Amino acid sequence: MLLDVSRAMRAPGEAIPFEHRDEIPPQEIFGDTVTFDGVLLTGHFSGAEDHLRIWGTLSCTAHGHCAGCLKKVDYPVEVPFDETFTRQTRFNRQEEELTPDGEEKWMYEGSKVELSHLCMTLAVLDLPIRFECANPCPALAELPSEETPSSHACQKDMPDQHPFSALQQLLTKDQEV
């Protein structure tokens, strides 16, 4: 969906409040489909020359399944953002779409800005690694836990060996030749 920013072009430097509703398509994340509803961007935008700054908050609700018991889980997403869009003209169309530090460059044409990709990016990056129905989930609480960080199965079988001992043995064999 498009946000009309023509007011920013008529009043450069002025912070103009906005409220924008958008949609995020279902996303496949680690084999689970996550859906979003109530996607709302609120904040301000202002323009200066060929740049448009948009800042505010994205809020929505993400729906997924608990990693332990597979119950439906609703996760509230609320993310602050502050992004700068560059006006795309016939002179800068061939410019790279990445900034010098490797970040994606946000572009817009005319007097309207497409915000769907921004909404999807912000919402997905705010999601937890896994959804849990309760803190702690009963199914996940029953799983065996590791007592110490170094209690991996391979280290239990060979407590006197280091993770890089095989590499050390190769180095020693090469030196003997």
N, C-alpha and C positions, 0 to 999 in steps of 0.2 A: 504494500500500500504506500501511497505517496503522501509526503508532507509538503504543503504549499509554503514556500519560504520567500515569496515575492515581497512581503512586507520588509524583510531584512535587506533586500536589495534597494528598496526605496528609502530606508532609514539606516544607513551603515553605522555600525557600532552600537546600536540600540538593542538591548536585551528584550526579546519578545517572548512572552510565555506561550506555551502550547500544551495540548493534551492530544495524544495520538494513539488510536487503537490499531492493532495489527494482528496478524495470524502467524503462527509458527507451525509448519507441517510436522507430522509425527517424525521423530528421529530414532534411528536404530543405534543404540548405544550398548556395547558389550552383549549383544544378542537379545536385548530387551527393548521393546518399543516404548518410548517415552512420548507422551502427548502433553500439549500445553493449552491452557485456556485463560481467558481474561488478560491477554497481553496488552499492557498499557504503558506508554512512555509519557512521562510528564517532565516538564523542565522549561528551558529557554533556548533560543537560538539567536545568533547575531551574525551579521555578515560584514566583511571588509574586503574590498577588492574581489579577488577570485576565491576567497576562502569563506567557509561557513562553519561556525563553531556551534555545536549542539551539545548541551549538557543537561543532566537531570537524573531521573531514576526510571529503571525498567522494573515493572512488577507483573507477576503472573503466577499461575499455579501449575506445577509440573506433576504429571500422574505417571507412576511407574509401579513396579512390583517389588515387594520385600525380597532381599537376597536370600533370606533364610526360609520363610514360610510361604512366600509367593502371594501374600495378601496385597490388595491394592493400597498404594501409599500416595498421599498427596503431599507435595513438597512446595512450600511457599518460596518463590524466588523474588528477591528484591536487590537490585544491583545498581549502584551509582555508575554513571558514565560521563565522559567528557571527550568528545571526538571532534576532529576537524575534517571537513570535507573540502575537496578542491574542485572548482568548477572545471568541467571538461569542455575544452574548446577545440576547434579544428587545428589549432597550433600545438596543443599538448596531447592529442589523442594517442600518439605513439610512445609517450613517456611510459616508463616502467610503472607497474602498479604496486611496487614495493618501495618503502622509504629506504634511505641508506642503511638504517639499522635493521632491515629485514621485516619490518611490520607492514601490514597491508595498508595501502593508501585508499581512503574512501573518496569516491568521486561522485559528482552529480552533474546533470545537464539541465539547462533551462531554469525554471523557477520552482521545480519540484524535486524532492529528494526521496529516493527509495530507501526505506528503513527496515525492510524485512530481514535482510542479511545481518544487519546490526543487531536486531532483536534476537535472532536465532543464535548468533555468536555469544552474546551476553548471557542468555538463558542457559545454554548448554555448558558454558564455562563455569557457571555458578552451581551446577548440579553436584551432589556428593558422589563419591566413587561408587558407592552402592546405597540403595535405598534400604531402610530398616523400618519396620512397622512400629516398633516401640523401642525404648532405650532401657535395657537391651531387649532385642527380639528373643522370645523364648526358644525358637529353633536354633538361632545362632549361639545362644548361651549354652546349649547342650553340646556344642562342638568342642573337641579337646583343644586346649590352648597350649602354647609353648611356654614353658616355665622361664627359660632364658633365651635370649636372642641367638645364642650359638648352639642350640640343641637340635640341629638338623640331623636327619637320619645318617647321612654319610659321616658326620663327625662323631656320632655315637659309636659307629663301628670302628673308627680309627681315631681315637682321641689324641694320639701323639703326633698326628700329621697335620700340616697346615694346608690351607686351600691351594697354595702354589708349590707344594712339595713335588708334584709331578714335573713342573717346569724346572725346578732346581735339579732334579735327577737328570733331565735332558741336558742341562748345562754341564753337569758333572761328566756325563758320558762323552760329550763333545770334547771336553778338555783332555780326556784320557787318550783319544785317538791320535 
